[in-house]
């Protein structure tokens, strides 16, 4: 009898411990990484030629470490004619002399790793340069490389003019058939979804796939920590080269199932490489602008692990006119679509889009960073975003981007991506401290004398200082593992989101999207908040900042934002009182608690059965 009582006490003890213990599941380093995107031509010039380079980036690693980022993503640094800023690659395993060489690359990686900074590279599996050895040999009908690209015969009209194989269009022209270019040597057309200098690889050729896997292997052996895989949407096109019902609708040139399958293959190869070499896990991210259905498929399925796609919703769905309710709906919609326990990411801008400060508003930059850096998952920062760099208006003569150059002088500005690719603004000296040369690959933004790193470090309040504080705070387990809730107040002018984790402080982020001062009563949303709350981070445009403020009287000037630290009774998350708000529990915590509970119950059943038969 005493033995039975002891076993019962053990059973109930296990259940009691399980019910109060929420163990956090360990996450891979990349799941919560803060990634800093560097446009190599634009970050730092070390030799005075007006072009950024690897040595220049290495010289700025201390800045990046102090900034608080975890990972550096380099846009293409490979050998290239630079017809499309390096995305036209002529050799996947050498460095463009403009940027340096393999020795300088190895030194950069070594120095980054010494500072606990990871490095990921841009991989472009969709196409190469027309100057790549593969294409040069393929165009000569070399037997080994004959089928490395998409070649096809066309037809002729009544006047004998050559007609492309179908009506597919490139991203550089709206003209039907513009995705095809005639090659005089081979006497055939070759397909290029992008610029004519970027022929698409034939990824149905197993030898081409092996070439790409060898590229991954080459850079993995040089100790890189992951890859951004570009243009995933366009990896495959219809095998029969059928006309699209509407030219440019992409039905036969984007989002094909074979593209998703290849993403799985890349993931499998890299996972196996990591296992075989006993290496740390790698950050993999896929660029795709496909439908949500295709994006979700990239995550994987029951039999294959996939690669997380970029979440571009802050770029495609949020504008300077977006209300709090709109942003809330955008976020909720994406979270609802995510597969169970799936990781996601947040991107405000990149090399293909207008900068966030220009597109959504300079005064909103700090609030935007509070969103992107404090939401669950990875965050991506485009170089210069931390100081609120703006797009620079370019003249026709200054434009180098083929997306702009391929259009007329009247409309090139609507297509050129150069405005967001200007030199980094370090200080107020020559060329913003980017180069000792007064002439740079693109002109420096004229506001560099006031908007630069040095000035913002000296200022008591600045975009840069706010960013650094957020980069530090996001490493707290409340943000890496906690729950989140969204709400709106003040007639959709104020967006609120809450991060919480049992037995930890609660953080409430309050962002005024409007152009007028707003007074916010947090208790109308979270009635159990203890008064007062603490301002832990304030946007650089906030005024009258005190350490503590009343939960019922949070005053935000136009576009200002706060990160508030609060306490709630019992130290647990409280469901908002407004029906507009939404709650998402962290799967890592739930799965851990559920596993413990199931295990404890199983033990209880076994032990009670033993008692029954004694």
N, C-alpha and C positions, 0 to 999 in steps of 0.2 A: 504493500500500500504506500509506504514511504517512497519507494522507487517510482511508483506511478505518479505520485504528487510532484516529485522532482522533475520527471519528464514533462509533465504538464506545465510546470513553471518555466522550463526551458523553451517550450513551444510558444507560450505567451510572451516570453521575453524577446524571442526572435521577431515575433509579429510587432511588438511594441517598438523595437529598434527600427524595423523596416518602415513603420508608419511615420516616424519622425525624421528619417534620414533620406535626403535627396542628394545622392552622390552625383557629381557632375561628370559626364562622360568626357574623356580626353578627346581633344580635337586635333586634327592634323594642322601643322603650322600654317598651311595655305588657306584654311577655311575662314580665318579671320584676318588675313593679311591686308595691310595697307600698302597698295602698290602705286609707285610713282612712275608715270610714263615719261620717258625722255626721247625727244626728237633729236637725234644725235647732231644734226647740223646746227641746232639752235641752242644748245645748252652752254657750252664753254669752248672757246677757241684757245688752244695752248701755243700755237706757233705763228699767230698773226696773219694767217691767210684769209681771215674773215669767215671761216667755216668751223663749226664745232667739231670736236674729235674725241677719241677715247681718252687720251691723256688729260684733256680738259675735264672730262667727266670724273676721272680718277682724282683730279685735284680738288673736286667739289664734294668728295665723299663725306668729309666731316660735316659739311652743311646738311647733307641728306640724313646723316645719322642723328644730328641734333634736331632735325625737323620732326623725327619720330616715325618715319616710314619704315616698313619692314623689307620691301622688295622693290627692285629697280627693273622696269620693263624697258628694254631698248628697242626702238623701231629699227628697221633693217640697217645693218652695218656691213653687209656683204658686198663683194665686188659687183659693180653695176655701172652702166652708162648714165644712170641718174635721169633717165627720161621721165620716170615717175617716182622721183624722190627715193630711189632704192628699192622700190617694190618690183622693179624690173631687174631680176637677179641674173648675173652672168656666171656666177660661181657661188654655190651655197656653202662652200667650206673655206673660203678665203675672205680676208677683210679688205674693204675698199681702201686703197692707199690714202684717200681723202681723210679717213678716220684713223688710220694707223696700220697695224699688222697683228698677226696672231700673238706675238710676244706681248705687245701692249694690251691686247685683250686679256691674256692670261694674267697679267699684272693687275688689270682692273678687277677681274673676278677675285683674285687673291686678296686684294686690298678691301674689296667690298665684304668678303667673308670675314676678314679680321674685325670688321665693325659690325658683325652679325646682320649684314644686309645680304639678301638673296638677289639673284640675277636671273631674269627670264628673257628669252629672245623671241623675236618675231619670226615665224616660219610661214613661208608662202608656198603651199603645195599645189595651188591651182594653176600657176603659170610661171614661166621663166622670162628672161630677156630674150629677144631675138638674136642677141650676141652670145648666148650660152652655147657651149660646144655641142650640146645635144641638138639644139635647133639648127645650127650650121650644118651638122652632119645629116640631120633628118631632111633638110631642104635639098641636099645633094643625093637623096635616095640611098644613103648608106644603109646597108642591110641591117646592121645592129640597131640603128636609131630610126629606121624608116617609119616606125609606128609610134614614136614617142609623143607625137602631137596630133591634133585633129585636122587632118587633110581631107579635102573633098573636091570633086569636080562640080563645076557649075554648068551654065548653059549660055547661049547667045541669043540676042534679040534679032529682029529682022535686018538690022543694020550691021550685025556682026559684033556688037558691043557685048563684052563679057557680063554675065549676070551671076551674082553670088548663089551658092547652093540653096539658101532659104532666106527668110525675112528677119532672122535674128538681129537684134541691135546691140551695140556695145554701150557701156556706161558713158562713152565720150561723144555719142551722137544719137539723135532721135531718128536718123534716116534708116529705113528698112534695108537690111542686109549689111549694115555698117560694122557688124561683128566679124566680117570676113575681109581678108586682104589677099589679093592675088600675088603669087610668088613666081617671078619669071623663070628662075632656075628650075624649080620643080614643076612648073606649069600646072599648078593647082592652087586652090584657095586654102588658107589656114584660118582657123577660128580663134578669136580673141575676145573674151567678154570685156576686157578692159582696153587699154591703148593698143594700137597695132604693133607696138614694140614689145608687147607682152603676150605671146602666143600661149594658149591653154595647153597644158599637158594632157596626154591621153591616159587617164587614170584607170582605164580598163586594161592597160598593158601591165602585166605583173612585173616586168622589169623596171618600169617607171616607179611602181610602188616600192620596190626594193631599193631603188635609188634614194627615195625619200626617207625610208627607214634608216638607210645608211647615214643620211644627213642628221637625223635625230641622234644616232649613235655617236657621230663625230663630236657633236656639241655636248652631249651628256658626258663623254669622256673628258671634256674640258671643264667639267664641274659646274655646268649651268644648272639652275634649280627649277627650270620649267620652260614652257613655251606658250606663246599666244599664236594660235593657228588661224591664219587669216582667210577671208573669202570662202568660208565653208559653204555658203549658200550655192556657190557656182562650181563645186568640184566636179560634178557630172552634168552632162546634158543628154538629151534624147539621142539614143544610139542610132536611130533611123533619120535623124536630122529633119524631122517634120517641121513644116511651117507652124508658127504659133498662130492661133485663131485671131489674136490681136497682137500685132508686133510689139514686143516689149513687155507683155504681161507676165513673162517668165515661166509659163506653164511647162515649157520643155527645157528651160535653161537654169532653173533655180529650185532649191528645196527638194531635189529628187531623193528617194529612199537610199539610193546607192551612196549619196554623200554622207548620210547618217551612218551607214555601215562602215564607211572608211574612217569616220571619226572613232568608232568603236575599235577598229583595227589599230589606229594610232595609240589609243589608250591602252590596249592590250599589250602592244609592243613595249611601251614605256614602263608599264607596270611590271612586265617580265624582266625588263632591263634592271629596274630598281631591285627586284627580288634577287636576281642573279648576282648583282654586284653589291648586295647588302648596303644599298645607298638610301638616304632619306627620301621620303615621298616627294613628288614633283607637283608644282602648280601647273595645271593645264586649263586653258580658257579658249573658247571657240568664238570667232567673230561670225555672227550671222544676223541678217535682218529679215529672216523668214517669218512665216506665220507662227503664232504661239504654239500650235500643234507640233510644228517641226522643231521649234526651240526646245520644247519639253522632251521630244524624242531624243535629242542630243544627250540628255542626262543618262540615258541607258534604258535597259528593259530587264526582264526577268532573267535573261541569260547573258547579258553583256553590260559591262560598265561603260558609261559614256564620258563625255567631257562637258563641264558646265558651260553654257553659252553666256556671252555678255548680256547683261540686262540694260538695255538702252532706253528705258522708259523715261528717265530724267531728260534725255535728249529728244526723244520723239514725241513725248506726251505732255511735257511741262513747259509752259511759256511764261512770258512776263505778265500775262493776264490771268494766269491760273489762280483759282480761288483755293481756299483751304479744303473745301469739300472735293474739288477736283483732284487735288494731290492725294487726299485720303482715298478716293476711289481708285486712282492709279496704283497706289501701293497695295490696297486690299485685293485688287484684281490679280496682280502678279502673285501675291502670296497664296491666293486660293488655287492658282494654276500649278504651283510648284509640286513636284512629287514629294511623298512623305520623307521627311528628314533631309531634303535636298538643300544644298548650299546655294546661296545667291550672291549677287554683287551689285554695286551702285556706281554709276559712271555719270559725271556731270558734263564732261566734254572730252574730245580727243582730237587727233590730227585731221580728222575728216569733217569736223563740224565747227561751227562758230563757238568761241569760248563762252562759258557759262555767264561770265560777268557782262558780256555784250548781249548775249541772247536773252537772259532772264533778268539781269539787272545788277549793276555793281553794288548797290546798297543791300542786295539780297545775298551776296556771296557768303557771308558768315552763317546766315541761316541755312543756306544750301549745304554748307559743309557740316553743320550740325546734323542735318538729315543724312547725308551720304556717309559720314563717318560714324554715326551712332546707331544706325539701323543694323539689324543682324546681318552678318556675312562679311564678304570682302568689300573694300572700297578702293576705287581707282582715282588718282589725281593726275591730271595732265600738267606738265611742267609749267610753272608760273601761275597756276590757279591759286596757289597758296598766298600770293600777293595781289590777287585780283587782276591779273593781266588782261588787257582788252584786245580785241581784234584791231589790226591796223589797216586802214583803207589803202588799197594798192592801185597804182595807175596801170594802164595797159603795158607800158614799157617796163615796169617793175615786176610784172607777173612772170613766174616760172612754172607754175603748176599746169600740167597739160590739160586738166579739167577746165581751166580758164582759157588757156592758149588755143584750145580747139574750138572755142566759140568766137563770135564776132566782138569787136570793140564795144558794141552797144550793150551786150548782155554778159560779157565775160565775168563781171563782178558777182553775178548770181551763182556762178559755178566754181570759181577759184577758191581753193582752200588755203592759199597763202596767208590771208589775214590772221589766221590762228597759228601760224608756224614761224613767227618772228623770233629774233634772238631773246634769250632770257635777260631780264633786267636786274642786274646785280647791284649797280650803284649809279651815281650821276656822272661818272667819268666817260671817256671816249667809248662810243658804242655800248653804253650802259654797262661797261665792265666785262662784256662778253668777249670782246676782242680789242687788241691794240690797234687794229686796222679800222680806219674810218669807213671803209667800204665792206659791207657784210653781205652774205648770200641773199638776204632779204633785208630791207631797211628796218632799223629799230623803231619801235613805237615812240612817237615824239613825247609821250608823257613820262619817259623813263627818268627824267631828272627828279620827279617827285615820287613816282611809283617804282620803287626798287627795294631789294632785300635790305640793303644797309639802312635806308631811311626807316623802313618798317621795324627793324630791330631796335632802332633808337627811340621810336615813338612809344608813348605809354600805352596806347591802344592802336592796334593795326590788324589787318586781315591775317598777316603772318603769325602774330602772337596768338590770335584766337585759334588759328589752325593748329599750332604746336600744342596748345592746351587740349584741343580735341583729340589729337593723335595720341597723347598720353592717356587721356581718360578712356578711350575706346579699348584699351588693354585690360581694363577692370572686368572682372568676371560677370558683373551685371550686364555688360554689353557683349561679352563673348558668349554667355550662356543664358542670359535672362529672357524673360517674357517681354512682349511689347503690346501696347494698346494705342490706338489712334483716336483723336477726337477733334472737333472743330468748335469754335466759339465766335462770338461777336460778328454775327451775320457773315460768316465765312471769311472774315479777315484774318482770323488767328488759327493757325494749325498747331495742334498739341500732340506730342507722342510721349509715352511713358515707358521706361525700362525698369524692370523690377526682378528681383530674385529673392527667394525666401531667405530670411535671416541676414539680409543685406540692405543697405540704403536704397531708397527709391529715387530715380532721377526723372524729372519731368522737363521736356524740352518745349519751349513756348516760342513760336515764331510769328511775328506780325508781318503778313504779306501786303498789308495796305499802306497807303501813303499818308495816313493820319495816325495820331497817337491813339492807342487802345489801352483801356483799363480792363484787366482780365481777372475774373473771380474763379479761381481754380476749384473752389469747393462746390461750384455748380456742376462740376464734372466728377470730382473726387471728394465727396463730402467728409471722408474720414481722415483727410490729411491733417497732420498736426501743424499748428501755427507757432513760429514763422517757418519759412523755407529759406534755404541758403542759396545765394547766387554763386555757383562755382565757375561758370564761364559766361561772359557777356560778349555780345557782338561788338565790333569796334565802333559801331555807330550808336551804341546805347549811351544814354546820359543819366546822371543822377544815380549812379550805381552804389548801392550799399551792400554790406555783407549779408544781411537778412531782410526779408520783406514779408509782408502779410500775404497769406494765401488768397485773401479776398481783394487784394489791391496791388496786382502786378501791373506796373505801368510800363508800357513798351512804346517808344517813339516809332516813327515811321520806319518800317522794315527792320526794326531791331529784333533781337532774339536773345533768350536766356537758356542756359542749362541750370536747372534748379535741383538741389538735393533736399529730399524730404523724408519724413518718417511717417509711417502708418501704423496704427495699432496692431500689435501682434507680429509686425515685421513681414507681413505677407501681402501679396497683391490684392487690391480691392477692385472689384468690378465697377466700372464707371456707371454713373447714374443716368447718363444720356444714352438713348437707343442708337445714336449715330456711331458711337464708339465701337471698336472691335477689339477682341482679345485673341492673341495667339500664344499658346503655351509652348515653351521650349521643349522640343522632342527629346533632347539629351537628358533633361531632368526627368521627364515623364517615363521614358523607357527604362531609366535606371531604377526609379521607384517601383515601376510595375514589375520589373524583373525580380527585384528583391522580394516583393510581395508574393509573387507566384512561387518563388523558391521556398519562401517561409511556409506558405500554405501546403506545398508539396511535402515538406519535412513534417509538418504537423499531421498530415494525413497518414504518412508512413508510421510515425511514432504512435499515433492513436490506434492504428491497426495492430501494432505490436501489443499495445495494452489490452486490446480486445481479446487477443488469443492467449494471453497469459493466464 
